[in-house]
Amino acid sequence: MKLITKGAIAGALMLLMVPAAAMAGSCYPYAGYERGGEIRYEQRDIHNDWRDVARDRYHLHRDWAEGRYGAARAQEADIRHDMADIRGDQYALRRDYRGYPY
């Protein structure tokens, strides 16, 4: 009988400790600590977008040189789209560094 009561008391204490442990998870040493993977993802995404812009600019100059003006307009639109994506990613990265929530 003593074993059952000790087990019941231990189980009740364990159930009381679960919410306390869950609340302690948000107490990191500094803001943005849990977003480290997201920051690396944003940095890699910005790098890849700059690579795409460089490739599009190469194709843009080639299209202008060869007289394909319709293709050049499409490349310019693609460059504008990529640059807007870069600006958005840089904004998100600054917010991640500063620790602002979304």
C-alpha positions in Angstrom: 0.0 0.0 0.0 2.9 2.4 0.8 4.3 1.7 -2.7 1.0 2.7 -4.4 0.7 5.9 -2.4 4.3 6.8 -3.1 3.8 6.2 -6.8 0.6 8.3 -6.8 2.4 11.2 -5.0 5.3 11.0 -7.4 2.9 10.9 -10.4 1.0 13.9 -9.1 4.3 15.9 -8.6 5.4 15.0 -12.2 2.1 16.3 -13.6 2.6 19.5 -11.7 6.1 19.9 -13.0 5.2 19.6 -16.7 3.6 23.1 -17.1 6.5 24.7 -15.2 9.0 23.0 -17.5 7.1 24.2 -20.5 7.0 27.8 -19.3 10.7 27.8 -18.6 11.4 27.0 -22.3 10.8 30.6 -23.3 13.5 32.0 -21.0 16.5 32.0 -23.3 19.6 34.0 -22.5 18.9 36.6 -25.2 16.2 37.5 -27.7 16.4 35.6 -31.0 18.2 32.7 -29.4 15.7 30.1 -30.8 15.7 31.7 -34.2 19.3 30.8 -35.1 18.3 28.4 -37.8 16.0 30.9 -39.3 18.7 33.5 -39.5 21.0 31.1 -41.3 18.2 30.3 -43.7 17.5 34.0 -44.4 21.3 34.6 -45.0 21.5 31.6 -47.4 18.3 32.8 -49.2 19.7 36.3 -49.7 22.9 34.9 -51.0 21.0 32.7 -53.5 18.9 35.6 -54.6 22.0 37.8 -55.3 23.3 34.9 -57.4 20.1 34.8 -59.3 20.2 38.6 -59.9 23.8 38.3 -61.2 22.8 35.6 -63.6 19.8 37.6 -64.8 21.9 40.7 -65.3 24.3 38.6 -67.4 21.4 37.4 -69.6 19.9 41.0 -69.7 23.2 42.4 -71.1 23.4 39.5 -73.6 19.8 40.1 -74.7 20.4 43.8 -75.2 23.6 43.1 -77.2 21.8 40.6 -79.5 18.7 42.8 -80.0 16.2 40.7 -78.1 14.3 43.5 -76.4 11.3 41.5 -75.4 13.5 39.0 -73.6 15.4 41.9 -72.0 12.2 43.3 -70.6 11.4 39.9 -69.1 14.8 39.8 -67.5 14.4 43.3 -66.1 11.0 42.2 -64.6 12.7 39.1 -63.1 15.5 41.3 -61.7 12.9 43.6 -60.1 11.1 40.6 -58.6 14.4 39.2 -57.2 15.4 42.5 -55.8 12.1 42.9 -54.0 12.6 39.4 -52.6 16.1 40.4 -51.3 14.7 43.6 -49.7 12.0 41.6 -47.9 14.5 39.0 -46.7 16.9 41.7 -45.5 14.0 43.3 -43.6 13.1 40.0 -42.0 16.8 39.3 -41.2 17.1 42.7 -39.4 14.0 41.9 -37.4 15.5 38.5 -36.5 18.8 40.1 -35.3 17.0 42.6 -33.2 14.7 40.0 -31.7 11.4 41.5 -32.8 8.5 39.1 -33.0 6.5 38.9 -36.2 
